[in-house]
Every structure is written in structure tokens, then in C-alpha cells.
């Protein structure tokens, strides 16, 4: 599951990174938030596969809470998404004109810590 997550993450980064110039030139109404979302989509499937690997594979009759490792990874993911979204909104409101690739990179870095935490725990 770890190898599949890494392969999916690398493919997602290359695929969405290659699409950023295409969308910035072809689609005129794309703003910073859409490029940020594209960067977020680059690593979301890879993080989700790693996150699912952290969940227990058994189902018992009693209630079992979420394992601490899965909870840690999801908290880091949510924090990264909120932090980078806030950064994109503030940059957009302040009037800075950054490249679409920069906003894509901000989106991708939103999930990198959570993905690394999940992969580290799985190893």
C-alpha cells in the first residue's frame, strides 16, 4: 500500500503540474483558488490511500475509536489545508500577483506533511 501511495503521489504531482500552464493559458477565469485546488488534488489520492492503510482491517462487535496514527494524519491534513487556504486568500486579497504555479505549489504543500506522516507510520 505504501508503494502504491508513493507512485500515485508522484504521478499526481507530475500530471497536475503539467496541466497548470495549460489551464492558466486556456481557461481565463481561473483564479488563485482554482490553481490551489489543483495542487491539493495532486496529493489527495495518495494521502487517502496511505490514510486507509492506517485504519484497522478488522471489524469487531464493540466500538473501536479511530487509531491515533489515523487521527494524527487527518489532523495534520486538515491543518495543512486550512493553513494554505488562508495563505492563498490573504495573498489574493492583498493584491499580490503570483504565478499560477506558486498557488499550485501552495495547494500541494498543504497535504505533504499529512502524507509524509501517514507514510512514516506505515513504514
N, C-alpha and C positions, 0 to 999 in steps of 0.2 A: 504494500500500500504506500510505503514511503517513496519508492522509486516512481510509482505512477503519479504521485503528487508532484514530485520534482519535475518529471517530464511534462506534466500538464502546466506547471507554473512557467517553465521556460518557453513552452510553445505559446502560452497565453501572452507572455511579455513580448515575444517576437511578433506575434500576429497583431496584437493591438498597437504595438509600436510602429509597425509598418502601415497601419491604417490611419494613424494620426495625421500625417501630411495629406493623405487623400481626403479625409473629412474636412480638414481646415481649408483646403482649396476648393473643394466641390460643394460642400454644404455651407452656405453663407450665414445661416442663422445659428450656428453652433457657437456657444459661448464657453467661458472657462469651466462652468459646472459640467457641461457635457463631456469635455475632454477629461476632467477629473473622474467622472463616472466611467469613462472608457478605461482609464488606468486602474480603477477599482475592479472592473470586470476582468482585468488581465489576471489577477491572482485569486479572485474569489473561488473559482472551481478547485484550484489547487489547495487552498486553505480548507475548503469544505471537505475534500477527500481526507486530508490529514485530520481534521476535526472528527470526522466519522470514525477514523481509526482509533481515536481516544475513547470512544464510547464502548461500554462493555458489550460483549457479544451474546450474553445470556439474558433471558427474561425470567425472572422469578416471581412467585406469587406475592412477595412482600414489596413494599415501596423502597426503591433504591434511589437516592438523590443522584444528581449529576456528579460524576467523578471530579475531583479537584483539578486534575490536569485539563479536562474539557472546560471546566468553568474558568480556569486561568486563561486558556486560549481564547475563549469567547469574550472575556472582559478586555483582553488586550486588543482584540479585533474591533470591538465596539469603541474603545478609547481611540484607537488609531483612525477610525473612520470619522468620528466626531471631531478630533483634533484637526485632521487635514481638511475636512469640510469647512470648519471655522476659518482656517487659514485662507482657503480659496474665496470664501465670502468676504473676508476682510480685504484681501488683495483686490477683489473686484470692486468693492465699494470705494476703496481709496483711489482708484483710477489708474493703478499700475497696469501697464500693457505688457504682460509677459507672453512668451511664446506658448502655443498650444501644447508643445512637448513638455514644458515645465509643469503645466496643470496636469497632464497625463502622468508625469513622474510623481507629483504630489498624491494622486489617486493610488498609484501603485505602491508607494511607500506607506500608505495607510494600512495595508494588510501584511506587509513584510514582517513586522515584529510578531504578529499572531501566527503567521505561517512558520516562522523560524521556531517559535516556542513549541508549536504542535509537532514539528519535525524533530526537534531536540528531544522531546518526551518520547516520541515513537522509537527513536534510536536507542 
